[in-house]
Amino acid sequence: MTTMKIGSDFDGKESAAADKPEEKKRSVPPGFRWLYGLQFGHNYNASGWAMDGSARGFVINSNVYLGAAIVEMAMVEAGCDGQGQCDKQIFGFKATSILTNLQLYVGLISAIFMPFAGAIVDNTRFRWHVGAITAAIMVCINAFQIAVWSKLWMALLVTQGLQYVVYTVHNVIQFAYLPELTTDIHEMSKFNAAFNSIQFGSIFVYVLLILLMATFVKGITNFQVAQVSQIILTCYSLIMFGYSWTFLFSRDVPFTPAPKGSNLCSLGFNKIYTTAKQIFMEEKSIMWLMLSISLSEAVLNSFPAIFVTLFKAWLEMNSKQIATSNLIMLAFALPGSYTSIFLLKKFDAKKAQQISLCTWTICIILASLILQRPGVPSLGYVTSILWGISYGIIYPCQRTLYSMIVPIGKSTEWMGFYVFCGKIFESLPNLIFVIMNERNVAMNWSLLSLCIFFLGAALVIFAMADFDELVERAKQVSTSRKEKDTEEGNSEIYASDQ
């Protein structure tokens, strides 16, 4: 199995993170020796990252089946038959816009919570606590969502929105660990590719189970498929979130104590403003990268809702067909992850990221042309191949580029800003898609609007300095900061709760 092979490339090798004092102090977690393929040279935070990422992938993917069920329920509530094109409205909008509308509003709400989560990461000892709590909340929400009943469709919709906000906060916490995994560029690129492959590989098995059930269980309904997917998700996330946050993620985290008299809410927003100002004034290349990330992540975060709406309302797919499309996309995401390793070896991380963005642009254009005929599910299978490859390539390239050009002393501080930038424009793709859908524009042409964001993200990167120059500057700043901390005494505090 792919997930077992990926992480084993690191087994038996000491990770660069093992040189950190806090890593050496930690005892081997119970049952860790059985995590073959997930040990990453006994880098426990990396193992936790892989397991948490796998669980988060299940959370995202389950939205495909539950989201399709919610769209169908909304269409029936509006007076449609739950299948095909539906122009009837609910809450003043077309029933087919229900998911993209939800994504629009919760995207704005989650962006408000981002600075608060960032302040927790930077200025308190509670990074691990919030990560564990948000993971537990997501498990509880998904347990409730097993009740896929038409009478509860509004409750399911609301909890979907709540889960997205909680997921966003959890994402900030988890990403704060990423720059701390290693300082070696080649190891970081392997980590990111491995995380991607493990996530997509485990989801592949999940979707395969759903597809087999939808194929061989006679008379199973779309709602029942959603219920079973939620049961699998709840059990799996309980195990993966539970083990990673109980035994793997470090509770000893660096933080700078908040100034006296300040509160986390204002501190978070002030931190975002201060970081943005500093980057704008002193780090022009980082500024352009952040803008590029804002544009690309806007689409990547919005895509699941658009994917479900497109396949359910435009192509009129049932649960079996959606699961098949999902499986194809995941299957091609795996070679996409390996392609990212090739790109990062052949080109520098800056050029590799531009190639990944251009790949998405081309695939969206091709998909818009392929999906011109509504009600033809087989066309969705072709587009799933294109999107799977694109998904597999972009995340390792993007994360490697960011991790390698940010000074070590700034990595944790700026990671919160990195995730925040991914949320800035997130509502725009959904807003554009909803407006075009409400004006009766064919959904395949509405899909074409996403190219604007990917193309803009690729062009913005041209304004960055040379990659080697950026890496060298990051090393110099890191060395300078280390020397200053040695002379003055490091202001960072490691909080131990163990």
N, C-alpha and C positions, 0 to 999 in steps of 0.2 A: 504493500500500500504506500502511496506517495508520501503521506504524512510521516510515516515511520522512517523513510529514507532521508528526507530533507534535513532534519535536525541532527541526524547521526553523523553528518559531515563534520560536526563540531565536537562530537564525543571523543574523549581521550585527549583533547587539546585544551590547554588553559586559555580561557578568554582574556582579552586585554583588561576586562573589568575585574578579573581575579586579583589584579595588583592592588585594588583598593582595599584599605584596611577593613572597612566595614563588611566587605565580601568575605575576607578571610576569617572573620570572627564567627560567621554564621555556621551552625551545624547542618549536616545533611538532613533535609526534610524527610519525614516518614514516608515511605513508599516511593521516594524519588528514583531509586535504582530501577524501578519498573517502568519509568517513563522513557523507554527506549525511543530515540529519535526526537526527544524533546528536551534533552539535557544541556545542549549548547555549551559543552565544556564546563559544566557545573556553574554556569552563569544563571543563578536562580531567577533574577529579574527577567532575563531573556526567556526562560522557560515560562514564567508567569505571563509575559507579554504574548507568547505564542498561544497559550491556553485561553487567556482572556480574549485575544483576537478571534480565536475559533468560536468562542461562545457569542461574541458580538456579531460575528458573521451569521450565526444561526438566527439571532434576533432580527437582523436586517432582512434575511431571506424569508423568514416566516411571514413578513409583511406582504410578500407576494400572494400567499394563499389567503391570509386573513384579509388583506386589502381587497382582493378580488371578491371575497364574500361580502365585505362591507359595501363595495360598489354595487353588487347585485341587490343587496338589501335596500340600498338607497334608491335604486331604480324602481324596485317594486313599490316602495313607499311613495314614490312620486307618481305611480300609476302606470309604469311600463311593465313589460313581462320579465325584466331582468336580464334580457339578452339583446345583443345588437344595438343599433343606433337608438338613442333616446333623447328627445329634445325637451321633455317635460322637466319642470323645475322643482327644486326643494330648497327651502331657505333663500329663495331669490336667485338661485343659480341652477344650471343644468345638473341633474343627478350624476352625470358622468364626470363632473368637475369636483366631486366631493373629496377625493383624496388629495388632489393638487391644491384645493382650497385649504384643506387641513395643513398641508405642508407649508403653505404660504404663511399662515398665522403662527404656527408653532415655531417656524424658522425665526420669526421676529422675536417671539418670547424667549427662545433658547439663547439668542444673541444677547439678551439682557442679562441672563444668568452667567454668561461666560466670564465677565470680569470678576464676579464674585468667586467663581471656581478658581480663577487664576490667582486671586489673592490668597485663597486657602493653600494653593500649591507653593507660592512664594513666601508667605509670611506666617504660616502656622505649622505646627507639628502634625496636623490632622490630614495630610494628603492620603495616607493609607486608609484612615478611618472613613473618609468620604468615598474613596474608591470601593471599599468593602460594602458600605451602606447602599450606595447607588446600584451596585451589582445585585444585592439582596432585593432591592425594590423592583428591579427589572424581572427577577425570578417570580416575585409575587404577582406582578402585573400580568405576566404571561400565564401564570396559573389561573388567574381570573378569566383570561381570554379564551380558556378552553370552552367556556360556555358560549359557543357560536350559535345563538338563537336569534331569530328575526325580531323578537320583541325587545332584545337587548342591543340592537344595532347602534343606538345612540351611545349607550354605555361603552360599547366596544370602540366606537369612534373617539370618544373622549379619552379613554385609557390609552389609545394609540398615540394621541397627542401628548399625554402625560409621559408616556414611555420615551417619546422622542426628546423631551426636555431633559429627563433623567439621563438618557443615553448621552446627550451632549455634555452634561457635567461629568459623567463617567469618562468620556473621551478625553476631556482636558486632563483629568487626573492620570489616566493611563499614559497619555502621550508625554507627560512630564518625566516618565521613567526612560523614554526612548534615548535621549542624548546621553544618558548616564550608562548605557549598556556597554559601550566601547568607544575608544578614541581612534581605532584603526579603520581607515577608509574601506579597505577590502573586506574586513570582517563586518563592518556596518552594512555594506551592500549585500553580503551573503545573509546577514540577519534579516534584512528587509525582504529579500527575495524568499527566504525560508518562511517568514511570517505569512507572506502572501500565499505561498503554495500550501502551507498547512491550513490556512483559513479556507481557501477555495477547495482544497482536497477534502477536508472534513465536511464542508457544505455539500460537496458532490455526492458523498455517501448519503447524507440527509435527504437530498432531493431524489436520489435514486430510490430510497425507501418509499418516499411519497408517491413516486411514479409507479412503482411496482404495486403499491396498494390501490392506486386509482385504476390500474389496468386490470388486476385480477380479482378484486373484490366487486362482485356484481351488484349493480344498483346503488353504488355509493354516490352520494350527492356532493356538490361543491362545498357545502357547509360541513359535511362530515370529514372531508379531506382537510379542511381548515382546522377542525377540532383535533384530528390526529396529529397534524403538524405542530399544533400548540402543545400537545402532550409530550411529543418527542423533544421539542425545544425546552420545555420546563425542566424535564429530567436531565437533559444534557447540560443546560446552563447551570443548574444547581451543582452538578459535579465539577464542571470546569471553573466557574466563578468561585465556587466554594474552596476548591483545592488551591487555586492560584493565589487568592487573597488571604487564605489562612496560613499557607506554608511557604509561598514563593516570593511574593512581592515584599521588598524590604520595608520595615517600619522605621528604619533609621534613615531619615531623609534630610537633605540640607535645606535650610530655610533662613531667611533674614527676619528677625523679630519686627513686628509692626511698630511704628513710632507710637509713643504714648499719646493717648487722646484720640487716636484714629479708629475708624471702624472698617470692617472688611468691605462693606458695600461701596463707600466712597473711595477706599483705598484701591479697590479693584479697578474702578473707572479711572482714577488718577494714574494708576500704573499703566493702563492701556494708553492714556494720553501721553504720559512721560516716555514710554517705550516708542510710541509712534513718532514723537517729536525727535527723540534721540536718533532713531533710524533715519528719519527724513534729513536731519542735519548732518549726521556723521557716516551713515551707512547707505549710500544711494543704491548700491547693488542689492542689498537686502530689501530695501524699499520696493524695488522693481519685482523682486521675487515674491514678496508678500502680495503685491497687486496681482501677479500672475496666479498665485495660489487662490486668491479671493475669487477670481474669475472661473478657474477650472473646478474648484471645490463646490462652487455654487451649483454647477450642473451635476457633479458626481453625487452630492448629497440629495439633490432633487430627483435624480434619475429613477430610483425604485418606484416612487409614486407615479411618475410619468410612464414608466414601463408597464405597470399594472393597468393603468387607465387605457393605454394604447392597445394592449393585448386583449383586455376584457371587452372594452366598448367598441374599438375599431375593428379588430380582427375576429371578435366574437369567440374567443377561446374558452374552453371549459377548463376545469382544474387539471385534468390529465394533460392537455395540450400546453398549458402554462408550465406545468412541471417539466414537460419534455423540453420546452424552450429554455427553461432555467437550467436544466441539466446540460444542455448543449453549451450554454454560455459558460458555465462553470468548467466544463471539460476543456474548453479552449482558453480559459483563464490560466490554467496550469502551464501550458507551453508559453503563454504570454509572460509569465513570471520568469521563466528561463530565458526568454528573449531579452528581458530587462538586464539580466546578468551579462549577456553577450553585448548589449548596447553600452553598458557601463565599462566593459573592458575595451571595446572598440573605440568608443568616444569618451570624452569627459562627461561628467554628470549634467552639466549645463546643456550640452548638445543632445544628450540622451533624453532629457526632459522635453526639449523642443520636439524631438521626433515622436515622443509619446503623445504630445498634444496634437500634433499634426495627424497622427494615426487616428485619434478620436474624431477629428474634424472630417477626415475622409470617410470614415465608417458611418458617421451620422448622415453625410450627404448621400452615400450609397443606400443606407437604410430608408431615407425619405423617398428615393426613387423606386426602391423595391416594393415599398408598402403602399403603392398608389391605389391598389384595389382593396376595398374594405371587405371583411367577411371571409378572407382567405388565410386560415391559420398557418398553412405550410410556409407562407412567406416569412412569418415570424421566426422560423427555424434558421433561415439564412442570416437574418439580422443578428440573431443570438450568437452566431459564430463570430461575426465582426465585433460585437460588443464584448464578448468574452476575451478575445485577444487584446482589445484595448484596455480592459480592466486589469488584466494581468501585467501589462507593461507599465502603466502610469504610476502606481503607488510606490513600488521600489525605487523608481527613478526620482520621483519627487522627494521622497523622504531622505534618500541618500544625498541629493543635492543640498537640501536644507541642513542636514546634520553635518556635512563636511565644510560648509562655509561660515558657520556660526561659531564664534569663539567659545571654548569650553565653559568659561566662566559665565557666559550669557545664555548658554543652551537652555537651561531650565526656565529662566526668566522669559526668554523669547518664545519658548514652545507654546506657552499660553497665548501669546500674541499670534503665533502661527495658526493655532486652531481657531482663534477668534476671527482671523482674516478669512478662513474658510467659511465662516457664517455670514460675513458682511453682505454679500450679494445673493445669499442662498434663496431668498424669496423671489428674486427677479425671474429666474427661469419658470417657476410655477406661475407667477403673475402673468407673464407673457403667454404661457400655454393656456391658462384659464381665459384670458381675454380673447385669444384667437379661437378657442373652442366655443365661447359664448357668442362669437360673431359668425359661427358656422363655417369656419375655415377647416378644411380637411385635416385630420390629426397628423397625417404624414408630413404635411407642410408646416404644421405647428412644431413638429419635431425638428425641422430644419433650423428653427430659431436658436437651437442650442449651439450651433456652429459658431455663432458670434462670440460666445464666451471662450470656447477652446482656441479659436483663431486669435482672439485678442490676447489670451494668456501666452500663446506661443510668440507673438510679436513683441510683447512687453519684455521678454527675456533677452532680446537683442540689446536692450539698454544696459544690461549688466556688464560688469568688467570681465576680463578673461578669467576662466575658472581657476587655473593654476595660481594666478595672482590673488584671487579671493581665498584660496586654501592657505597660501603662504601668509596672508594678512591675518587670517583666523588663528594660525599658529603663533604668530608674533604677539597678537593681543592676549592670547591665552598665557604665553610665557611671561609677558609683562605683568599680567594680573597675578600670576602665581608668585612671582618675585615680590610684588607689592604686599601680598597677603603674608608672605613669609617674614617680611620686615615689620609689618604693623600688627600681625596677628590676624588670622582669618576670621572675618565677621560672620561666616556661615556657621550654623549650629547644627549638629546632628542630634536629632531627638530620638531617644531610644525608649520604646515601650515594651521591650522584650525583657 
